[in-house]
């Protein structure tokens, strides 16, 4: 299942991902810090939604209350719920 999410409170403007059950594949960020947003998809490829939430959920970026990683964790959860 393909899922698109519009992050809130981050520099990135869109997150695209695919779910196979609860396993995340092909994460793509649009906008934001180029290096980090190339690294995060490589690091989470093949992880479950729960693993992603545990590893990067709640991470903050500087003074912001969220981060691109935190927003990805939220997007994964919403995608899983939408697929249920």
C-alpha positions, 0 to 999 in steps of 0.5 A, spaced: 500 500 500 502 506 498 501 512 503 502 520 502 503 524 509 504 531 509 508 533 515 507 538 520 512 542 523 518 540 519 522 543 513 520 537 509 513 538 505 511 530 504 513 523 506 511 517 501 512 510 503 509 503 502 507 498 507 507 491 506 503 488 512 506 492 517 513 493 514 515 499 511 519 500 504 521 505 499 520 512 504 521 518 500 521 525 503 520 531 499 524 538 501 528 538 508 535 537 509 538 533 503 543 528 507 538 526 513 532 525 508 537 520 504 539 517 510 533 516 514 529 512 508 536 507 508 536 506 515 528 504 516 528 500 509 524 493 511 523 495 519 516 494 522 512 500 524 513 499 531 520 498 530 520 505 527 516 508 532 521 505 537 527 508 534 525 515 531 518 517 534 519 523 539 526 525 536 526 533 536 529 537 531 533 543 535 527 547 538 522 544 534 517 539 538 518 534 532 523 532 527 522 529 520 524 522 523 518 523 528 513 525 523 515 519 519 514 515 525 507 518 525 506 517 518 507 510 518 502 509 524 497 512 520 498 508 514 498 502 518 491 504 521 489 506 514 490 499 511 487 496 517 
